[in-house]
Amino acid sequence: METIRPSSDLRNHYSEISKICRETRRPVIITVNGRGDTAILGYQEYQQIISELELLRTLAEAEEDVVAGRVAPIEDDFNNLRQSLLSRKNK
């Protein structure tokens, strides 16, 4: 569960908020007038989320390719790669 802190704590207790993010690996929600305004994440968690999003996008694109029939047997790709490498070697 995330920690909720008022916006004044961001200015007055930044190092404490940063420590909470790093140690708990959970977001800290900053509120303004009692309402959620900003989520703060530790850098490691941010990088993890970005990596997971990139992977999900790649998987979604691959699924679209499968649905649209834009796929070929892996053997075809290996044969094409092998031929390409052999032709470079013989030059």
C-alpha positions in Angstrom: 0.0 0.0 0.0 1.3 3.5 -0.8 2.1 6.2 1.7 0.1 9.4 1.5 1.8 12.7 2.4 0.7 16.4 2.1 2.5 18.5 -0.5 4.2 20.5 2.3 6.1 17.4 3.2 7.6 17.2 -0.2 9.4 20.5 0.5 10.0 20.0 4.2 10.8 16.3 4.3 12.1 15.4 0.9 14.9 13.1 2.1 12.4 11.2 4.3 10.0 10.7 1.3 12.9 9.6 -0.9 14.0 7.1 1.7 10.5 5.7 2.0 10.4 5.2 -1.8 13.8 3.5 -1.9 13.3 1.3 1.1 9.7 0.2 0.6 9.8 0.2 -3.2 6.3 1.6 -3.1 5.0 5.0 -4.3 4.4 8.0 -2.1 1.2 9.9 -3.0 1.4 13.7 -2.5 -1.8 15.4 -1.8 -2.9 19.0 -2.4 -5.9 20.1 -0.4 -6.6 16.5 0.7 -6.7 15.1 -2.9 -4.2 12.9 -4.6 -2.0 15.0 -6.9 1.3 13.4 -7.6 2.9 9.9 -7.2 6.6 9.7 -6.4 8.5 6.5 -7.2 12.0 5.4 -6.5 14.2 5.4 -9.6 14.6 1.6 -9.5 10.8 1.2 -9.6 10.4 3.7 -12.3 12.9 1.9 -14.5 11.2 -1.4 -13.8 7.8 0.0 -14.8 9.3 1.4 -18.0 10.9 -1.9 -18.9 7.7 -3.8 -18.2 5.7 -1.4 -20.4 8.2 -1.8 -23.3 7.9 -5.6 -23.0 4.1 -5.4 -23.0 4.1 -3.2 -26.1 6.4 -5.6 -27.9 4.2 -8.6 -26.9 1.1 -6.7 -28.1 2.8 -6.0 -31.4 3.7 -9.6 -31.7 0.2 -10.7 -31.0 -1.1 -8.3 -33.6 1.3 -9.9 -36.1 0.0 -13.3 -35.3 -3.6 -12.2 -35.6 -2.9 -10.5 -38.9 -1.1 -13.5 -40.2 2.3 -11.7 -40.4 4.2 -14.7 -39.2 6.5 -17.3 -40.8 8.0 -20.6 -39.6 11.2 -20.0 -37.6 13.0 -22.4 -39.9 12.5 -19.9 -42.8 14.2 -17.2 -40.8 17.1 -19.4 -39.8 17.6 -20.6 -43.4 17.5 -16.9 -44.6 20.0 -15.9 -42.0 22.3 -18.8 -42.7 22.3 -18.0 -46.4 23.0 -14.4 -45.7 26.0 -15.2 -43.5 27.3 -17.7 -46.0 27.1 -15.2 -48.9 29.0 -12.7 -46.8 31.7 -15.2 -45.9 32.2 -16.1 -49.6 32.7 -12.5 -50.7 
